Amino acid sequence: MKKQNGFSLLELLIVVAIILLIATIAIPSLLRSRQAANEAHAVSNLRTLNTAEVQYISSHQGQYGGVPELVTAGLLDNRYVMGSGGYDYEVQLSADYLDYTAIAVAQGVNAGRFDYFTKPDYIIRYSTDPTRAPTGLTGAPVR
C-alpha cells in the first residue's frame, strides 16, 4: 500500500482558523496606527500652512491668503489643494482678509479620529465636535 503525503482537511481548517484569529487581532491595531500617522501628518501640514501664511502676509499688504493663493505664491504644494494623508485642507478667510481659520478635515472615519484647526495665534487645536466643524473655536490644543 502506498502512503499518501499531504494535509488532511481538518489540518487545513485549523491553519485557516489560526490565520483568521491573528488577522482579527492585528487589523484593528493597524487601523489605529494608520489613524495616528494621518493625524500627525495633518498637524504637521497645519504647521506648514501657518508658516506659509506668515510669509504670505509679509508680502501682500498684511492680508492672509487662501490655499490657492498660497500654492500660486509657491509657499505650499498641491497636496493642500487635493488632500493628503487622509485629510482635506481649507483656509477660511475673514471678509477683510485680516483673519483666517485653517482646517484639516478627515476624509473618512478610518482616516482620523479628530479634525484640526488653527487661527493666527498658531495654536493647533483638535475638534471632537460631532459636526466636526471649528464653530466657536472649541477644542483643546494639540500637545
Residue frames as qw, qx, qy, qz and C-alpha x, y, z in Angstrom:
[[0.000, 0.887, 0.462, 0.000, 0.00, 0.00, 0.00],
 [0.420, 0.408, 0.010, 0.811, 1.29, 3.43, -0.98],
 [0.274, -0.598, -0.448, 0.605, 1.40, 6.14, 1.72],
 [0.225, 0.792, 0.343, 0.453, -0.21, 9.43, 0.64],
 [0.391, -0.174, -0.232, 0.873, 1.52, 12.69, 1.52],
 [0.088, -0.516, -0.309, -0.794, -0.30, 15.95, 2.21],
 [0.149, -0.063, 0.522, -0.837, -2.55, 17.64, 4.71],
 [0.013, -0.471, -0.882, 0.003, -5.92, 16.46, 5.83],
 [0.098, -0.687, -0.393, -0.604, -8.95, 18.71, 5.61],
 [0.574, -0.758, -0.294, 0.097, -9.02, 19.09, 9.38],
 [0.621, -0.312, 0.030, 0.719, -5.40, 20.29, 9.47],
 [0.235, 0.349, 0.336, 0.842, -6.08, 22.87, 6.75],
 [0.310, -0.771, -0.414, -0.372, -9.16, 24.16, 8.59],
 [0.634, -0.643, -0.198, 0.382, -7.13, 24.57, 11.79],
 [0.497, -0.071, 0.165, 0.849, -4.46, 26.57, 9.94],
 [0.009, 0.548, 0.411, 0.728, -7.10, 28.81, 8.33],
 [0.479, -0.783, -0.387, -0.087, -8.76, 29.39, 11.72],
 [0.626, -0.469, -0.078, 0.618, -5.43, 30.40, 13.27],
 [0.327, 0.174, 0.286, 0.884, -4.74, 32.85, 10.42],
 [0.200, -0.690, -0.445, -0.534, -8.21, 34.39, 10.82],
 [0.590, -0.714, -0.310, 0.213, -7.68, 34.74, 14.57],
 [0.544, -0.261, 0.067, 0.795, -4.36, 36.54, 14.05],
 [0.139, 0.384, 0.396, 0.822, -5.91, 38.83, 11.41],
 [0.359, -0.767, -0.475, -0.241, -8.80, 39.67, 13.75],
 [0.587, -0.653, -0.160, 0.451, -6.33, 40.78, 16.39],
 [0.513, -0.157, 0.229, 0.812, -3.91, 42.63, 14.06],
 [0.204, 0.560, 0.499, 0.629, -6.23, 44.61, 11.75],
 [0.249, -0.917, -0.300, -0.084, -7.74, 47.00, 14.38],
 [0.577, -0.614, 0.105, 0.529, -4.24, 47.75, 15.65],
 [0.471, 0.108, 0.442, 0.756, -3.07, 48.53, 12.13],
 [0.042, 0.765, 0.471, 0.438, -6.05, 50.84, 11.56],
 [0.413, -0.880, -0.150, 0.179, -5.31, 52.75, 14.79],
 [0.587, -0.355, 0.271, 0.675, -1.67, 53.10, 13.76],
 [0.331, 0.410, 0.505, 0.684, -2.74, 54.45, 10.37],
 [0.160, -0.893, -0.375, -0.191, -5.10, 56.94, 12.02],
 [0.527, -0.743, 0.014, 0.413, -2.34, 58.15, 14.33],
 [0.526, -0.077, 0.399, 0.747, 0.03, 58.59, 11.39],
 [0.157, 0.643, 0.509, 0.551, -2.61, 60.52, 9.41],
 [0.321, -0.906, -0.275, 0.028, -3.31, 62.76, 12.41],
 [0.561, -0.547, 0.167, 0.599, 0.38, 63.54, 12.93],
 [0.417, 0.225, 0.499, 0.726, 0.64, 64.32, 9.22],
 [0.021, -0.816, -0.467, -0.342, -2.35, 66.70, 9.43],
 [0.439, -0.846, -0.094, 0.287, -0.86, 68.56, 12.41],
 [0.557, -0.280, 0.344, 0.702, 2.46, 68.88, 10.60],
 [0.286, 0.466, 0.540, 0.640, 0.73, 70.20, 7.47],
 [0.170, -0.915, -0.349, -0.114, -1.16, 72.81, 9.51],
 [0.514, -0.671, 0.098, 0.525, 2.14, 73.99, 10.99],
 [0.451, 0.044, 0.492, 0.743, 3.49, 74.33, 7.46],
 [0.079, 0.729, 0.540, 0.414, 0.33, 76.21, 6.46],
 [0.347, -0.888, -0.187, 0.237, 0.82, 78.63, 9.39],
 [0.510, -0.417, 0.308, 0.687, 4.38, 79.28, 8.24],
 [0.320, 0.358, 0.587, 0.652, 3.15, 79.88, 4.69],
 [0.089, -0.880, -0.445, -0.140, 0.58, 82.39, 5.98],
 [0.433, -0.761, 0.026, 0.483, 3.29, 84.31, 7.85],
 [0.434, -0.146, 0.485, 0.745, 5.37, 84.51, 4.67],
 [0.180, 0.578, 0.638, 0.475, 2.33, 85.46, 2.57],
 [0.187, -0.907, -0.364, 0.104, 1.15, 88.25, 4.88],
 [0.447, -0.601, 0.146, 0.646, 4.59, 89.89, 4.85],
 [0.236, -0.125, 0.544, 0.795, 4.50, 90.36, 1.09],
 [0.047, -0.488, -0.712, -0.502, 0.77, 91.02, 0.50],
 [0.154, -0.478, 0.010, -0.865, -0.05, 94.23, 2.39],
 [0.224, -0.174, 0.688, -0.668, -0.86, 92.47, 5.68],
 [0.788, 0.068, 0.009, -0.612, -3.58, 90.24, 4.22],
 [0.533, -0.187, 0.825, -0.020, -3.79, 86.46, 4.56],
 [0.451, 0.312, -0.576, -0.607, -4.39, 84.19, 1.59],
 [0.908, -0.001, 0.201, -0.367, -6.39, 81.07, 0.88],
 [0.779, -0.169, 0.561, 0.223, -4.93, 77.75, -0.17],
 [0.698, 0.593, 0.291, 0.277, -4.99, 78.58, -3.92],
 [0.124, 0.964, -0.166, 0.168, -3.15, 81.87, -3.32],
 [0.540, -0.668, 0.509, 0.050, -0.55, 80.17, -1.13],
 [0.820, 0.109, 0.501, 0.254, 0.02, 77.49, -3.77],
 [0.514, 0.807, 0.153, 0.248, 0.27, 80.12, -6.53],
 [0.115, -0.938, 0.307, -0.111, 2.80, 82.06, -4.44],
 [0.670, 0.394, -0.598, 0.196, 4.91, 78.88, -4.20],
 [0.256, -0.518, 0.583, -0.571, 4.55, 78.63, -0.42],
 [0.706, -0.056, 0.628, -0.322, 2.59, 75.35, -0.47],
 [0.026, 0.168, -0.861, -0.480, 2.41, 72.41, -2.85],
 [0.510, -0.098, -0.488, -0.701, -0.64, 70.78, -4.46],
 [0.353, -0.199, -0.897, 0.174, -1.29, 68.30, -1.63],
 [0.065, 0.277, 0.493, -0.822, -3.09, 71.13, 0.17],
 [0.463, 0.186, -0.251, -0.829, -5.48, 71.51, -2.77],
 [0.653, 0.058, -0.661, -0.366, -6.13, 67.82, -3.37],
 [0.818, -0.474, 0.142, -0.293, -5.81, 66.49, 0.19],
 [0.479, 0.491, -0.696, 0.211, -3.05, 64.42, 1.66],
 [0.172, 0.164, -0.853, 0.465, -2.64, 61.70, 4.25],
 [0.209, -0.467, -0.857, 0.062, -6.36, 61.17, 4.73],
 [0.088, -0.671, -0.390, 0.624, -7.12, 64.86, 5.33],
 [0.317, 0.703, 0.372, 0.516, -8.50, 67.72, 3.25],
 [0.372, -0.336, -0.212, 0.839, -7.24, 71.26, 3.91],
 [0.090, 0.791, 0.447, 0.409, -9.10, 74.53, 3.71],
 [0.274, -0.149, -0.272, 0.910, -8.45, 78.14, 4.73],
 [0.032, -0.815, -0.562, -0.140, -11.47, 80.24, 5.62],
 [0.327, 0.139, -0.078, 0.931, -10.67, 83.96, 5.36],
 [0.025, 0.646, 0.489, -0.586, -12.47, 86.83, 7.05],
 [0.418, 0.830, 0.367, 0.046, -14.12, 89.43, 4.82],
 [0.058, 0.972, -0.216, -0.074, -11.18, 91.83, 5.20],
 [0.839, 0.360, -0.336, 0.234, -8.51, 89.08, 4.80],
 [0.019, -0.693, 0.510, -0.509, -7.04, 90.03, 8.21],
 [0.573, -0.295, 0.667, -0.373, -8.03, 86.77, 9.91],
 [0.619, 0.235, -0.660, -0.355, -8.12, 83.12, 8.89],
 [0.752, -0.267, 0.532, -0.285, -9.03, 79.67, 10.12],
 [0.391, 0.412, -0.782, -0.257, -7.07, 76.81, 8.61],
 [0.816, -0.122, 0.356, -0.439, -8.89, 73.48, 8.84],
 [0.200, 0.294, -0.914, -0.194, -7.79, 69.89, 8.32],
 [0.776, -0.012, 0.216, -0.592, -10.84, 67.62, 7.94],
 [0.416, -0.180, 0.888, 0.078, -10.53, 63.83, 7.94],
 [0.375, 0.186, -0.596, -0.686, -11.62, 62.31, 4.63],
 [0.726, -0.203, -0.565, -0.335, -13.34, 59.44, 6.40],
 [0.747, -0.612, 0.074, -0.249, -13.91, 57.74, 9.72],
 [0.941, -0.142, 0.048, 0.302, -10.88, 55.48, 9.32],
 [0.520, 0.632, -0.098, 0.566, -8.64, 58.35, 8.17],
 [0.219, 0.266, -0.463, 0.816, -8.60, 60.16, 11.51],
 [0.284, -0.539, -0.750, 0.258, -10.48, 60.49, 14.77],
 [0.144, -0.733, -0.260, 0.613, -10.18, 64.28, 15.00],
 [0.428, 0.770, 0.211, 0.424, -10.37, 67.33, 12.78],
 [0.543, -0.363, -0.125, 0.747, -7.75, 70.02, 13.38],
 [0.214, 0.878, 0.261, 0.339, -7.83, 73.79, 13.02],
 [0.531, -0.292, -0.143, 0.782, -5.68, 76.80, 13.71],
 [0.096, 0.965, 0.243, 0.004, -6.00, 80.58, 13.77],
 [0.409, 0.765, -0.244, 0.435, -3.36, 83.34, 13.51],
 [0.521, -0.738, 0.370, -0.217, -2.38, 82.55, 17.12],
 [0.464, 0.499, -0.731, -0.037, -0.60, 79.50, 15.60],
 [0.408, -0.195, 0.804, -0.385, -2.04, 77.11, 18.19],
 [0.456, 0.027, -0.760, -0.463, -3.28, 73.93, 16.55],
 [0.516, -0.087, 0.570, -0.634, -6.44, 72.60, 18.15],
 [0.140, -0.082, -0.938, -0.307, -8.45, 69.47, 17.60],
 [0.547, -0.071, 0.066, -0.831, -12.20, 69.26, 17.49],
 [0.057, 0.078, 0.993, -0.072, -14.24, 66.33, 18.74],
 [0.463, 0.293, 0.205, -0.811, -17.48, 68.09, 17.84],
 [0.619, 0.262, 0.740, -0.016, -19.93, 65.69, 16.14],
 [0.538, 0.815, 0.170, -0.132, -20.37, 68.13, 13.26],
 [0.781, -0.067, 0.208, 0.584, -16.55, 68.26, 13.05],
 [0.293, 0.769, 0.151, 0.547, -16.52, 71.99, 12.44],
 [0.465, -0.062, -0.397, 0.789, -14.50, 74.56, 14.38],
 [0.204, -0.744, -0.314, -0.553, -17.52, 76.69, 15.24],
 [0.524, -0.827, 0.008, -0.204, -16.81, 78.79, 18.28],
 [0.360, 0.627, -0.627, 0.291, -13.22, 77.51, 18.26],
 [0.793, -0.446, 0.311, -0.275, -13.99, 74.73, 20.69],
 [0.918, 0.253, -0.263, 0.157, -11.23, 72.25, 21.00],
 [0.672, -0.674, 0.182, 0.247, -8.18, 71.51, 23.04],
 [0.214, 0.824, -0.493, -0.179, -4.68, 72.45, 21.88],
 [0.941, 0.197, -0.257, 0.101, -2.58, 69.67, 20.43],
 [0.490, -0.785, 0.379, 0.028, 0.29, 68.80, 22.71]]
